[in-house]
């Protein structure tokens, strides 16, 4: 058995692969070795979404970094504010 695995740059709404799409953008086709050695062509057809998944991934990572930074800023602000209240009361 000869296997072809393709990692494509965007989501795949249509393909002629006998196996299901893996993780949204990985396809796999298989062909018996005898057919491969005989030169039998393997039909590979796929349609891709126009938008790359890279944009979505970068947006997700960017949003996570911003959320973490905001959480740290709020915690630091609360600690500093709580410390000032104790300082003023003494």
MOPAC internal coordinates of N, CA, C and O (Angstrom, degrees):
PM7 1SCF
backbone

  N    0.0000 0     0.00 0     0.00 0    0    0    0
  C    1.4414 1     0.00 0     0.00 0    1    0    0
  C    1.5310 1   108.22 1     0.00 0    2    1    0
  O    1.2310 1   120.97 1   -47.13 1    3    2    1
  N    1.3280 1   115.75 1   132.87 1    3    2    1
  C    1.4580 1   122.12 1   176.26 1    5    3    2
  C    1.5221 1   106.43 1  -111.11 1    6    5    3
  O    1.2310 1   120.57 1   -47.20 1    7    6    5
  N    1.3086 1   116.52 1   132.80 1    7    6    5
  C    1.4551 1   120.97 1  -176.19 1    9    7    6
  C    1.5261 1   110.05 1  -118.76 1   10    9    7
  O    1.2310 1   120.76 1   -39.36 1   11   10    9
  N    1.3250 1   116.15 1   140.64 1   11   10    9
  C    1.4643 1   123.08 1   175.95 1   13   11   10
  C    1.5211 1   106.82 1  -119.28 1   14   13   11
  O    1.2310 1   120.64 1   -54.77 1   15   14   13
  N    1.3191 1   116.39 1   125.23 1   15   14   13
  C    1.4575 1   121.44 1  -179.52 1   17   15   14
  C    1.5180 1   108.24 1  -122.65 1   18   17   15
  O    1.2310 1   120.41 1   -51.19 1   19   18   17
  N    1.3294 1   116.82 1   128.81 1   19   18   17
  C    1.4625 1   121.06 1  -177.88 1   21   19   18
  C    1.5264 1   110.04 1  -122.59 1   22   21   19
  O    1.2310 1   120.89 1   -50.71 1   23   22   21
  N    1.3225 1   115.91 1   129.29 1   23   22   21
  C    1.4598 1   122.52 1   172.58 1   25   23   22
  C    1.5243 1   105.70 1  -100.87 1   26   25   23
  O    1.2310 1   120.53 1   -68.87 1   27   26   25
  N    1.3163 1   116.58 1   111.13 1   27   26   25
  C    1.4606 1   121.23 1  -174.98 1   29   27   26
  C    1.5287 1   110.59 1  -101.45 1   30   29   27
  O    1.2310 1   120.01 1   -25.15 1   31   30   29
  N    1.3547 1   117.59 1   154.85 1   31   30   29
  C    1.4675 1   120.77 1  -171.27 1   33   31   30
  C    1.5253 1   116.24 1   -80.63 1   34   33   31
  O    1.2310 1   119.11 1   179.37 1   35   34   33
  N    1.3289 1   119.30 1    -0.63 1   35   34   33
  C    1.4590 1   119.87 1   177.64 1   37   35   34
  C    1.5192 1   109.89 1  -149.63 1   38   37   35
  O    1.2310 1   120.87 1    -2.28 1   39   38   37
  N    1.3407 1   115.95 1   177.72 1   39   38   37
  C    1.4599 1   119.51 1  -179.42 1   41   39   38
  C    1.5192 1   110.70 1   -67.54 1   42   41   39
  O    1.2310 1   121.02 1   -24.68 1   43   42   41
  N    1.3180 1   115.66 1   155.32 1   43   42   41
  C    1.4605 1   121.99 1  -173.45 1   45   43   42
  C    1.5302 1   109.48 1  -118.11 1   46   45   43
  O    1.2310 1   119.68 1   -77.41 1   47   46   45
  N    1.3482 1   118.21 1   102.59 1   47   46   45
  C    1.4692 1   119.25 1   178.43 1   49   47   46
  C    1.5277 1   113.68 1   -77.73 1   50   49   47
  O    1.2310 1   119.62 1   154.31 1   51   50   49
  N    1.3494 1   118.34 1   -25.69 1   51   50   49
  C    1.4656 1   121.18 1  -179.14 1   53   51   50
  C    1.5254 1   110.08 1  -142.49 1   54   53   51
  O    1.2310 1   120.77 1   -38.72 1   55   54   53
  N    1.3425 1   116.14 1   141.28 1   55   54   53
  C    1.4645 1   121.47 1   173.74 1   57   55   54
  C    1.5198 1   108.35 1  -160.40 1   58   57   55
  O    1.2310 1   120.55 1   -18.08 1   59   58   57
  N    1.3237 1   116.56 1   161.92 1   59   58   57
  C    1.4633 1   120.82 1   177.93 1   61   59   58
  C    1.5324 1   112.17 1  -107.22 1   62   61   59
  O    1.2310 1   120.50 1  -157.66 1   63   62   61
  N    1.3030 1   116.66 1    22.34 1   63   62   61
  C    1.4628 1   121.26 1   178.21 1   65   63   62
  C    1.5240 1   109.58 1   -72.74 1   66   65   63
  O    1.2310 1   120.04 1   -41.60 1   67   66   65
  N    1.3360 1   117.53 1   138.40 1   67   66   65
  C    1.4633 1   119.43 1   177.71 1   69   67   66
  C    1.5300 1   113.09 1   -72.38 1   70   69   67
  O    1.2310 1   120.41 1   162.70 1   71   70   69
  N    1.3182 1   116.82 1   -17.30 1   71   70   69
  C    1.4653 1   121.32 1   179.60 1   73   71   70
  C    1.5282 1   109.52 1  -100.47 1   74   73   71
  O    1.2310 1   119.83 1   -25.69 1   75   74   73
  N    1.3333 1   117.93 1   154.31 1   75   74   73
  C    1.4718 1   120.01 1   179.57 1   77   75   74
  C    1.5353 1   111.74 1   -70.58 1   78   77   75
  O    1.2310 1   121.03 1   -21.85 1   79   78   77
  N    1.3203 1   115.64 1   158.15 1   79   78   77
  C    1.4650 1   121.82 1   177.58 1   81   79   78
  C    1.5216 1   108.25 1   -68.36 1   82   81   79
  O    1.2310 1   120.55 1   -44.59 1   83   82   81
  N    1.3287 1   116.55 1   135.41 1   83   82   81
  C    1.4573 1   122.26 1  -179.99 1   85   83   82
  C    1.5212 1   109.42 1  -102.60 1   86   85   83
  O    1.2310 1   120.03 1   -48.91 1   87   86   85
  N    1.3139 1   117.54 1   131.09 1   87   86   85
  C    1.4771 1   124.47 1   177.15 1   89   87   86
  C    1.5259 1   113.21 1    51.32 1   90   89   87
  O    1.2310 1   119.41 1  -151.93 1   91   90   89
  N    1.3079 1   118.73 1    28.07 1   91   90   89
  C    1.4556 1   121.43 1   173.40 1   93   91   90
  C    1.5104 1   116.15 1    84.93 1   94   93   91
  O    1.2310 1   119.12 1   161.87 1   95   94   93
  N    1.3343 1   119.29 1   -18.13 1   95   94   93
  C    1.4666 1   119.00 1  -176.78 1   97   95   94
  C    1.5325 1   114.92 1  -150.02 1   98   97   95
  O    1.2310 1   119.39 1  -159.89 1   99   98   97
  N    1.3230 1   118.76 1    20.11 1   99   98   97
  C    1.4600 1   121.20 1   179.13 1  101   99   98
  C    1.5310 1   108.64 1  -120.39 1  102  101   99
  O    1.2310 1   121.02 1   -54.15 1  103  102  101
  N    1.3337 1   115.66 1   125.85 1  103  102  101
  C    1.4692 1   122.12 1  -179.89 1  105  103  102
  C    1.5210 1   110.43 1  -118.38 1  106  105  103
  O    1.2310 1   121.20 1   -26.56 1  107  106  105
  N    1.3327 1   115.30 1   153.44 1  107  106  105
  C    1.4681 1   119.87 1   179.36 1  109  107  106
  C    1.5291 1   109.80 1  -141.69 1  110  109  107
  O    1.2310 1   120.94 1   -46.71 1  111  110  109
  N    1.3281 1   115.80 1   133.29 1  111  110  109
  C    1.4611 1   123.14 1   174.63 1  113  111  110
  C    1.5140 1   107.91 1  -121.82 1  114  113  111
  O    1.2310 1   120.59 1   -31.67 1  115  114  113
  N    1.3428 1   116.47 1   148.33 1  115  114  113
  C    1.4600 1   121.09 1   176.89 1  117  115  114
  C    1.5227 1   109.70 1  -127.14 1  118  117  115
  O    1.2310 1   121.25 1   -30.41 1  119  118  117
  N    1.3384 1   115.22 1   149.59 1  119  118  117
  C    1.4607 1   121.71 1   178.43 1  121  119  118
  C    1.5239 1   107.96 1  -143.83 1  122  121  119
  O    1.2310 1   120.18 1   -45.39 1  123  122  121
  N    1.3334 1   117.26 1   134.61 1  123  122  121
  C    1.4724 1   118.55 1   177.42 1  125  123  122
  C    1.5317 1   111.10 1   -60.27 1  126  125  123
  O    1.2310 1   120.51 1   -34.39 1  127  126  125
  N    1.3047 1   116.64 1   145.61 1  127  126  125
  C    1.4594 1   121.86 1  -177.17 1  129  127  126
  C    1.5320 1   111.38 1   -60.35 1  130  129  127
  O    1.2310 1   119.96 1   142.96 1  131  130  129
  N    1.3198 1   117.68 1   -37.04 1  131  130  129
  C    1.4769 1   120.67 1   179.24 1  133  131  130
  C    1.5283 1   110.78 1   -61.15 1  134  133  131
  O    1.2310 1   120.23 1   137.80 1  135  134  133
  N    1.3433 1   117.16 1   -42.20 1  135  134  133
  C    1.4722 1   120.66 1   176.99 1  137  135  134
  C    1.5206 1   110.70 1   -65.51 1  138  137  135
  O    1.2310 1   120.57 1   140.11 1  139  138  137
  N    1.3155 1   116.51 1   -39.89 1  139  138  137
  C    1.4738 1   120.63 1  -179.35 1  141  139  138
  C    1.5280 1   109.82 1   -63.94 1  142  141  139
  O    1.2310 1   120.01 1   134.77 1  143  142  141
  N    1.3264 1   117.59 1   -45.23 1  143  142  141
  C    1.4618 1   121.17 1  -179.99 1  145  143  142
  C    1.5287 1   111.88 1   -67.77 1  146  145  143
  O    1.2310 1   120.20 1   151.27 1  147  146  145
  N    1.3346 1   117.23 1   -28.73 1  147  146  145
  C    1.4671 1   121.02 1   178.62 1  149  147  146
  C    1.5193 1   112.07 1   -80.42 1  150  149  147
  O    1.2310 1   120.17 1   174.36 1  151  150  149
  N    1.3076 1   117.28 1    -5.64 1  151  150  149
  C    1.4591 1   120.84 1   178.11 1  153  151  150
  C    1.5210 1   114.14 1    81.21 1  154  153  151
  O    1.2310 1   120.35 1  -160.12 1  155  154  153
  N    1.3283 1   116.94 1    19.88 1  155  154  153
  C    1.4657 1   120.70 1   177.67 1  157  155  154
  C    1.5294 1   107.84 1   -68.25 1  158  157  155
  O    1.2310 1   120.11 1   -54.34 1  159  158  157
  N    1.3437 1   117.40 1   125.66 1  159  158  157
  C    1.4673 1   118.93 1  -178.40 1  161  159  158
  C    1.5325 1   111.56 1   -70.02 1  162  161  159
  O    1.2310 1   121.24 1   -32.05 1  163  162  161
  N    1.2957 1   115.24 1   147.95 1  163  162  161
  C    1.4611 1   122.13 1   176.47 1  165  163  162
  C    1.5185 1   107.00 1  -107.58 1  166  165  163
  O    1.2310 1   120.80 1   -59.90 1  167  166  165
  N    1.3209 1   116.07 1   120.10 1  167  166  165
  C    1.4698 1   119.52 1  -179.41 1  169  167  166
  C    1.5239 1   108.80 1   -83.37 1  170  169  167
  O    1.2310 1   121.60 1   -60.53 1  171  170  169
  N    1.3224 1   114.54 1   119.47 1  171  170  169
  C    1.4567 1   121.24 1   177.89 1  173  171  170
  C    1.5234 1   106.47 1  -119.55 1  174  173  171
  O    1.2310 1   121.26 1   -61.19 1  175  174  173
  N    1.3439 1   115.19 1   118.81 1  175  174  173
  C    1.4613 1   119.89 1   179.22 1  177  175  174
  C    1.5239 1   108.79 1  -134.52 1  178  177  175
  O    1.2310 1   121.08 1   -45.88 1  179  178  177
  N    1.2989 1   115.53 1   134.12 1  179  178  177
  C    1.4571 1   120.84 1   177.86 1  181  179  178
  C    1.5245 1   109.59 1  -151.69 1  182  181  179
  O    1.2310 1   121.11 1   -30.96 1  183  182  181
  N    1.3069 1   115.48 1   149.04 1  183  182  181
  C    1.4689 1   121.98 1   174.24 1  185  183  182
  C    1.5284 1   107.14 1  -117.69 1  186  185  183
  O    1.2310 1   120.64 1   -43.59 1  187  186  185
  N    1.3183 1   116.37 1   136.41 1  187  186  185
  C    1.4615 1   121.30 1  -177.02 1  189  187  186
  C    1.5170 1   110.79 1  -112.68 1  190  189  187
  O    1.2310 1   120.88 1   -27.15 1  191  190  189
  N    1.3306 1   115.92 1   152.85 1  191  190  189
  C    1.4609 1   121.60 1   171.96 1  193  191  190
  C    1.5248 1   108.22 1   -70.24 1  194  193  191
  O    1.2310 1   119.81 1   -33.05 1  195  194  193
  N    1.3363 1   117.97 1   146.95 1  195  194  193
  C    1.4720 1   119.09 1  -178.20 1  197  195  194
  C    1.5320 1   113.84 1   -68.80 1  198  197  195
  O    1.2310 1   119.80 1   155.41 1  199  198  197
  N    1.3276 1   117.99 1   -24.59 1  199  198  197
  C    1.4610 1   120.46 1  -178.25 1  201  199  198
  C    1.5298 1   109.91 1   -94.92 1  202  201  199
  O    1.2310 1   120.65 1   -48.69 1  203  202  201
  N    1.3096 1   116.37 1   131.31 1  203  202  201
  C    1.4592 1   122.20 1   179.78 1  205  203  202
  C    1.5264 1   110.42 1   -71.44 1  206  205  203
  O    1.2310 1   120.26 1   -30.79 1  207  206  205
  N    1.3301 1   117.11 1   149.21 1  207  206  205
  C    1.4619 1   119.93 1   176.15 1  209  207  206
  C    1.5253 1   111.63 1   -74.61 1  210  209  207
  O    1.2310 1   120.29 1   168.40 1  211  210  209
  N    1.3341 1   117.04 1   -11.60 1  211  210  209
  C    1.4636 1   120.24 1   177.57 1  213  211  210
  C    1.5255 1   110.45 1   -61.33 1  214  213  211
  O    1.2310 1   120.20 1   138.51 1  215  214  213
  N    1.3406 1   117.22 1   -41.49 1  215  214  213
  C    1.4643 1   121.46 1   179.88 1  217  215  214
  C    1.5303 1   110.11 1   -60.43 1  218  217  215
  O    1.2310 1   120.29 1   133.39 1  219  218  217
  N    1.3208 1   117.05 1   -46.61 1  219  218  217
  C    1.4710 1   120.98 1  -179.92 1  221  219  218
  C    1.5205 1   111.04 1   -63.39 1  222  221  219
  O    1.2310 1   120.50 1   138.56 1  223  222  221
  N    1.3232 1   116.65 1   -41.44 1  223  222  221
  C    1.4592 1   121.27 1  -178.84 1  225  223  222
  C    1.5256 1   111.12 1   -65.58 1  226  225  223
  O    1.2310 1   120.27 1   134.84 1  227  226  225
  N    1.3229 1   117.09 1   -45.16 1  227  226  225
  C    1.4634 1   120.33 1   178.93 1  229  227  226
  C    1.5243 1   111.28 1   -64.09 1  230  229  227
  O    1.2310 1   120.36 1   141.53 1  231  230  229
  N    1.3364 1   116.91 1   -38.47 1  231  230  229
  C    1.4611 1   121.14 1   177.95 1  233  231  230
  C    1.5279 1   110.25 1   -63.92 1  234  233  231
  O    1.2310 1   120.26 1   138.53 1  235  234  233
  N    1.3260 1   117.12 1   -41.47 1  235  234  233
  C    1.4595 1   121.36 1   178.60 1  237  235  234
  C    1.5298 1   111.15 1   -63.81 1  238  237  235
  O    1.2310 1   120.02 1   132.64 1  239  238  237
  N    1.3408 1   117.57 1   -47.36 1  239  238  237
  C    1.4637 1   120.56 1   178.80 1  241  239  238
  C    1.5232 1   111.52 1   -64.41 1  242  241  239
  O    1.2310 1   120.18 1   139.18 1  243  242  241
  N    1.3255 1   117.27 1   -40.82 1  243  242  241
  C    1.4603 1   120.61 1   178.33 1  245  243  242
  C    1.5224 1   111.54 1   -62.22 1  246  245  243
  O    1.2310 1   120.59 1   136.49 1  247  246  245
  N    1.3227 1   116.47 1   -43.51 1  247  246  245
  C    1.4695 1   120.57 1   178.55 1  249  247  246
  C    1.5207 1   111.73 1   -63.40 1  250  249  247
  O    1.2310 1   120.37 1   141.62 1  251  250  249
  N    1.3205 1   116.90 1   -38.38 1  251  250  249
  C    1.4607 1   121.02 1   178.82 1  253  251  250
  C    1.5275 1   111.03 1   -65.90 1  254  253  251
  O    1.2310 1   120.51 1   138.38 1  255  254  253
  N    1.3252 1   116.63 1   -41.62 1  255  254  253
  C    1.4718 1   120.26 1   178.77 1  257  255  254
  C    1.5265 1   110.87 1   -64.56 1  258  257  255
  O    1.2310 1   120.37 1   137.67 1  259  258  257
  N    1.3254 1   116.89 1   -42.33 1  259  258  257
  C    1.4687 1   120.94 1   178.52 1  261  259  258
  C    1.5269 1   110.46 1   -63.91 1  262  261  259
  O    1.2310 1   119.86 1   136.89 1  263  262  261
  N    1.3328 1   117.87 1   -43.11 1  263  262  261
  C    1.4666 1   121.19 1   179.08 1  265  263  262
  C    1.5267 1   111.09 1   -63.03 1  266  265  263
  O    1.2310 1   119.78 1   138.55 1  267  266  265
  N    1.3243 1   118.02 1   -41.45 1  267  266  265
  C    1.4691 1   121.08 1   178.92 1  269  267  266
  C    1.5288 1   110.50 1   -65.76 1  270  269  267
  O    1.2310 1   119.98 1   138.44 1  271  270  269
  N    1.3272 1   117.64 1   -41.56 1  271  270  269
  C    1.4667 1   121.07 1   178.99 1  273  271  270
  C    1.5316 1   110.74 1   -63.90 1  274  273  271
  O    1.2310 1   120.74 1   138.99 1  275  274  273
  N    1.3279 1   116.19 1   -41.01 1  275  274  273
  C    1.4675 1   119.27 1   178.69 1  277  275  274
  C    1.5316 1   111.14 1   -65.52 1  278  277  275
  O    1.2310 1   120.20 1   141.64 1  279  278  277
  N    1.3223 1   117.22 1   -38.36 1  279  278  277
  C    1.4639 1   120.72 1   178.29 1  281  279  278
  C    1.5274 1   110.53 1   -63.67 1  282  281  279
  O    1.2310 1   120.34 1   134.78 1  283  282  281
  N    1.3360 1   116.96 1   -45.22 1  283  282  281
  C    1.4630 1   119.88 1   176.83 1  285  283  282
  C    1.5305 1   111.06 1   -61.15 1  286  285  283
  O    1.2310 1   119.88 1   137.29 1  287  286  285
  N    1.3140 1   117.84 1   -42.71 1  287  286  285
  C    1.4640 1   121.35 1  -179.63 1  289  287  286
  C    1.5282 1   111.00 1   -62.46 1  290  289  287
  O    1.2310 1   119.96 1   137.98 1  291  290  289
  N    1.3312 1   117.68 1   -42.02 1  291  290  289
  C    1.4629 1   120.88 1  -179.89 1  293  291  290
  C    1.5248 1   110.57 1   -66.38 1  294  293  291
  O    1.2310 1   120.13 1   136.31 1  295  294  293
  N    1.3357 1   117.35 1   -43.69 1  295  294  293
  C    1.4686 1   120.50 1   179.50 1  297  295  294
  C    1.5257 1   110.36 1   -63.14 1  298  297  295
  O    1.2310 1   119.78 1   135.42 1  299  298  297
  N    1.3140 1   118.02 1   -44.58 1  299  298  297
  C    1.4776 1   120.98 1   178.85 1  301  299  298
  C    1.5186 1   110.09 1   -62.95 1  302  301  299
  O    1.2310 1   119.99 1   137.72 1  303  302  301
  N    1.3193 1   117.62 1   -42.28 1  303  302  301
  C    1.4648 1   121.37 1   179.57 1  305  303  302
  C    1.5286 1   110.42 1   -62.20 1  306  305  303
  O    1.2310 1   120.12 1   137.07 1  307  306  305
  N    1.3588 1   117.38 1   -42.93 1  307  306  305
  C    1.4697 1   120.54 1   179.18 1  309  307  306
  C    1.5218 1   111.47 1   -65.36 1  310  309  307
  O    1.2310 1   119.77 1   139.97 1  311  310  309
  N    1.3319 1   118.04 1   -40.03 1  311  310  309
  C    1.4643 1   121.11 1   179.23 1  313  311  310
  C    1.5265 1   110.47 1   -65.40 1  314  313  311
  O    1.2310 1   120.20 1   136.06 1  315  314  313
  N    1.3296 1   117.23 1   -43.94 1  315  314  313
  C    1.4656 1   120.78 1   179.27 1  317  315  314
  C    1.5269 1   110.09 1   -64.99 1  318  317  315
  O    1.2310 1   119.64 1   138.05 1  319  318  317
  N    1.3046 1   118.29 1   -41.95 1  319  318  317
  C    1.4692 1   122.37 1  -178.86 1  321  319  318
  C    1.5284 1   110.02 1   -65.97 1  322  321  319
  O    1.2310 1   119.91 1   137.65 1  323  322  321
  N    1.3365 1   117.78 1   -42.35 1  323  322  321
  C    1.4613 1   121.41 1   178.50 1  325  323  322
  C    1.5293 1   110.24 1   -63.85 1  326  325  323
  O    1.2310 1   119.88 1   140.83 1  327  326  325
  N    1.3300 1   117.84 1   -39.17 1  327  326  325
  C    1.4563 1   121.72 1   178.34 1  329  327  326
  C    1.5225 1   112.06 1   -64.55 1  330  329  327
  O    1.2310 1   119.66 1   143.21 1  331  330  329
  N    1.3402 1   118.26 1   -36.79 1  331  330  329
  C    1.4589 1   121.58 1   178.98 1  333  331  330
  C    1.5333 1   110.99 1   -66.42 1  334  333  331
  O    1.2310 1   120.02 1   140.48 1  335  334  333
  N    1.3341 1   117.57 1   -39.52 1  335  334  333
  C    1.4597 1   121.36 1   179.78 1  337  335  334
  C    1.5222 1   110.34 1   -61.86 1  338  337  335
  O    1.2310 1   120.35 1   136.88 1  339  338  337
  N    1.3428 1   116.95 1   -43.12 1  339  338  337
  C    1.4568 1   120.34 1   178.86 1  341  339  338
  C    1.5163 1   111.43 1   -67.13 1  342  341  339
  O    1.2310 1   120.29 1   145.18 1  343  342  341
  N    1.3421 1   117.05 1   -34.82 1  343  342  341
  C    1.4528 1   121.86 1  -179.76 1  345  343  342
  C    1.5166 1   110.62 1   -67.89 1  346  345  343
  O    1.2310 1   120.26 1   138.43 1  347  346  345
  N    1.3403 1   117.11 1   -41.57 1  347  346  345
  C    1.4643 1   121.37 1  -178.05 1  349  347  346
  C    1.5163 1   111.34 1   -70.33 1  350  349  347
  O    1.2310 1   119.39 1   146.95 1  351  350  349
  N    1.3221 1   118.77 1   -33.05 1  351  350  349
  C    1.4726 1   120.74 1  -177.56 1  353  351  350
  C    1.5278 1   112.21 1   -75.98 1  354  353  351
  O    1.2310 1   119.29 1   159.83 1  355  354  353
  N    1.3252 1   118.96 1   -20.17 1  355  354  353
  C    1.4762 1   119.96 1  -179.24 1  357  355  354
  C    1.4694 1   113.33 1   -90.03 1  358  357  355
  O    1.2310 1   120.10 1   180.00 1  359  358  357

